[in-house]
Amino acid sequence: MYETGSVIERNTEFDPFAAVYNRFWGADYHAQALPIVQSLLLSGLPRGADILDVCCGTGQFTGKVRDLGFDVYGVDASERMIGYARRNVPGAEFRVADVRSFSLALTFDAAYSVFESLNHVPDLDGLAMAFACVRHHLREGARFLFDLNREEAFMNYWNDTHAIVEEDAVCALRSEYDEATRTGACQITAFLLEAGCWKRDDFTIRQSCHDVDRVQDLLLDAGFSNVSLFDSRDAGMSGDIACARTFFLATA
């Protein structure tokens, strides 16, 4: 078992990505994921229930859940992401905190983590710590929903190049998946036009491919029960974002 609140170094790799992410990422995923979160997690909860958004990013999905009538509290390791979240969802509560080590002195009626955010946890020890933290913040019987990419998704989409070109923003992405270590690295070069000057940032975003069976074991070790798995296509997703994506639902 892993204790919540352990002091670890906060993951800051998303800080330089925040501006580009806030502007360009997630719209298609969010539109398809929201009905799944509603069906599997939110449908049995009363309006006004307290929901924890784990790895909330820039808050767009947080806002969609709040618009359904829930009180949502978001945590994310990126200070810059949280800055955008506070602007995107004024009045909502957000905290800068690593998913592997956070303590809010609050408990919630449900929690979710979307957009394969937990693939960014680099190893199984860290994932165990994250599950323990989430479990610590849930009331008995509350449920936790999250999704992870399986290896087929990494094989298909993490050996590629991609670019975004706008009048005031250019972003080049070069990704590679290492089968031996089951890790993906995406090298990003971003140019943003700010106050008439172009600003360049170079950074790397990483994900790890976590074994589905081990993920289930870690959930049970953290005190969860009734772990159910749903393939994203069976749950209603389509297109590239549905490739080899598993939703996990567990009860505290």
C-alpha positions in Angstrom: 0.0 0.0 0.0 1.1 3.6 -0.7 0.4 6.4 1.7 -1.3 9.5 0.3 0.4 12.8 0.6 3.9 11.4 0.2 6.3 14.2 -1.0 7.4 13.6 -4.6 8.6 15.9 -7.3 5.7 17.4 -9.2 5.5 16.5 -12.9 5.9 19.8 -14.7 6.4 18.5 -18.3 3.0 19.9 -19.4 3.8 23.4 -18.3 5.3 24.5 -21.7 2.5 22.7 -23.5 -0.3 24.5 -21.7 -1.0 27.3 -24.2 -1.0 25.0 -27.3 -3.0 22.3 -25.5 -5.6 24.8 -24.3 -6.1 26.1 -27.8 -5.9 23.0 -30.0 -6.4 19.8 -28.0 -9.3 17.7 -27.0 -12.5 18.9 -28.6 -13.3 15.7 -30.5 -12.3 13.5 -27.5 -14.4 15.6 -25.1 -17.5 15.4 -27.3 -17.3 11.6 -27.4 -16.1 11.0 -23.9 -18.8 13.1 -22.1 -21.7 10.7 -22.9 -19.6 7.8 -21.6 -18.8 9.6 -18.4 -22.5 10.5 -18.0 -23.6 6.9 -18.6 -21.0 5.0 -16.6 -20.4 7.5 -13.7 -22.8 10.5 -13.4 -26.1 9.0 -14.3 -26.7 7.6 -10.8 -25.7 10.8 -8.9 -27.9 13.7 -7.9 -27.4 17.2 -9.2 -25.0 19.0 -6.9 -22.9 15.9 -6.2 -19.2 16.5 -5.5 -17.0 15.3 -8.3 -13.2 15.1 -8.5 -11.6 15.7 -11.9 -8.2 14.0 -11.7 -5.6 15.5 -14.1 -8.0 18.1 -15.2 -5.7 19.9 -17.6 -7.0 23.2 -18.9 -10.5 22.5 -17.5 -12.7 22.3 -20.6 -14.0 18.9 -19.6 -14.4 20.1 -16.0 -16.7 22.9 -17.4 -18.8 20.4 -19.3 -19.4 18.3 -16.2 -20.2 21.4 -14.1 -22.7 22.5 -16.7 -24.5 19.2 -16.1 -25.2 20.4 -12.5 -22.3 18.9 -10.5 -19.8 20.6 -8.2 -16.4 19.7 -9.7 -13.0 20.1 -8.2 -10.0 19.8 -10.5 -6.4 18.8 -9.7 -3.5 18.8 -12.1 0.3 18.8 -11.8 0.8 21.6 -14.3 0.6 25.1 -12.8 0.1 26.6 -16.3 -2.7 24.2 -17.1 -4.4 25.1 -13.9 -4.1 28.8 -14.8 -6.0 28.2 -18.0 -8.5 26.0 -16.2 -9.3 28.8 -13.7 -10.0 31.2 -16.7 -12.0 28.6 -18.6 -14.2 27.6 -15.7 -14.5 30.7 -13.4 -15.8 29.9 -10.0 -14.7 26.3 -10.0 -12.1 25.0 -7.5 -8.7 23.9 -8.9 -5.5 22.8 -7.2 -2.0 22.4 -8.5 -1.0 18.9 -7.4 0.6 15.8 -8.7 -1.9 12.9 -9.0 0.6 10.6 -7.2 0.7 12.9 -4.1 -2.2 15.2 -3.3 -4.3 15.9 -0.2 -7.3 18.1 -0.3 -9.0 17.4 3.1 -12.1 16.7 1.1 -14.1 13.7 0.0 -16.1 13.2 -3.1 -19.1 11.3 -4.5 -17.2 10.3 -7.7 -14.0 10.8 -9.5 -12.9 10.6 -13.1 -9.7 11.0 -15.2 -10.1 11.4 -18.9 -8.1 11.7 -22.1 -5.7 8.9 -21.1 -4.2 11.2 -18.5 -3.0 8.4 -16.3 -0.8 7.1 -19.2 1.4 10.1 -18.3 2.2 8.4 -14.9 5.5 6.9 -15.8 5.5 3.6 -13.9 3.3 1.2 -11.9 4.6 2.4 -8.6 3.4 5.9 -9.5 0.1 4.5 -10.7 -0.4 2.7 -7.4 0.3 6.0 -5.5 -2.3 7.7 -7.7 -5.0 5.1 -7.1 -4.3 5.3 -3.3 -4.7 9.1 -3.4 -7.9 9.0 -5.4 -9.3 6.2 -3.1 -8.5 8.3 0.0 -10.6 11.2 -1.4 -13.7 9.1 -2.2 -16.7 8.3 0.0 -17.6 4.7 0.5 -19.4 3.4 -2.5 -18.2 6.2 -4.7 -16.9 5.3 -8.2 -13.8 6.1 -10.1 -13.8 6.2 -13.9 -10.7 6.6 -16.1 -9.3 5.6 -19.5 -6.0 4.3 -20.7 -4.5 3.7 -24.1 -3.5 0.1 -24.8 -0.4 -0.8 -26.8 -2.1 -1.0 -30.2 -2.9 2.7 -29.9 0.8 3.5 -29.2 1.9 1.4 -32.1 -0.6 3.1 -34.5 -0.2 6.8 -33.4 3.1 7.2 -31.5 5.3 6.6 -34.5 4.3 9.6 -36.5 4.8 13.3 -37.3 2.2 16.0 -37.2 2.0 19.8 -37.5 -0.4 22.6 -36.7 -0.1 25.8 -38.6 -2.1 28.9 -37.8 -1.4 32.6 -38.4 -0.2 33.1 -34.9 0.8 29.5 -33.9 3.0 26.7 -35.4 3.4 23.4 -33.7 5.5 20.4 -34.9 5.2 17.0 -33.2 7.5 14.0 -33.7 6.5 11.0 -31.7 8.1 7.6 -31.2 7.0 4.5 -29.3 9.7 2.1 -27.8 8.3 -1.4 -27.6 11.0 -2.6 -25.3 10.3 -0.1 -22.6 6.6 0.4 -23.5 7.0 4.2 -23.5 6.2 6.8 -26.0 7.9 10.2 -26.3 6.5 13.1 -28.3 9.0 15.9 -29.1 7.3 19.2 -29.7 8.5 22.4 -31.1 6.0 25.3 -30.7 6.1 28.8 -32.0 3.5 31.3 -30.6 3.1 34.9 -31.7 3.0 37.0 -28.6 2.9 40.8 -28.7 4.2 40.9 -32.2 7.2 38.5 -31.5 7.5 34.8 -32.1 8.3 32.7 -29.0 9.8 29.2 -29.4 9.5 26.3 -27.0 11.0 22.9 -27.3 9.8 20.1 -24.9 8.9 16.4 -24.7 5.6 14.8 -23.6 5.8 11.2 -22.5 3.3 8.4 -21.9 3.7 4.8 -20.6 1.7 1.8 -21.7 0.4 0.2 -18.6 -0.6 -3.5 -18.6 -4.4 -3.9 -18.2 -4.2 -6.8 -15.8 -1.6 -5.0 -13.6 -3.8 -1.9 -13.5 -6.7 -4.0 -12.2 -4.5 -5.5 -9.6 -3.3 -2.1 -8.4 -6.9 -0.8 -8.1 -7.8 -3.8 -5.9 -4.6 -3.2 -3.8 -5.6 0.5 -3.3 -9.0 -0.6 -1.8 -11.2 -0.5 -4.9 -13.6 -3.2 -5.8 -16.0 -4.2 -8.6 -13.6 -3.3 -11.3 -15.2 -3.3 -14.8 -13.6 -2.7 -18.1 -15.2 -1.1 -21.2 -13.6 -0.9 -24.7 -14.1 2.6 -26.0 -15.8 1.5 -29.2 -18.3 -0.6 -27.3 -19.0 2.4 -25.1 -19.8 4.6 -28.2 -16.5 6.2 -29.3 -15.5 6.2 -33.0 -12.5 7.3 -35.1 -8.8 7.4 -34.2 -9.4 8.3 -30.6 -11.4 5.1 -30.0 -8.4 2.9 -31.0 -7.3 0.5 -28.2 -8.7 2.7 -25.4 -10.0 1.0 -22.2 -12.3 2.7 -19.7 -11.9 1.4 -16.1 -14.7 1.7 -13.6 -14.1 0.9 -9.9 -15.9 1.3 -6.6 -14.4 2.7 -3.5 
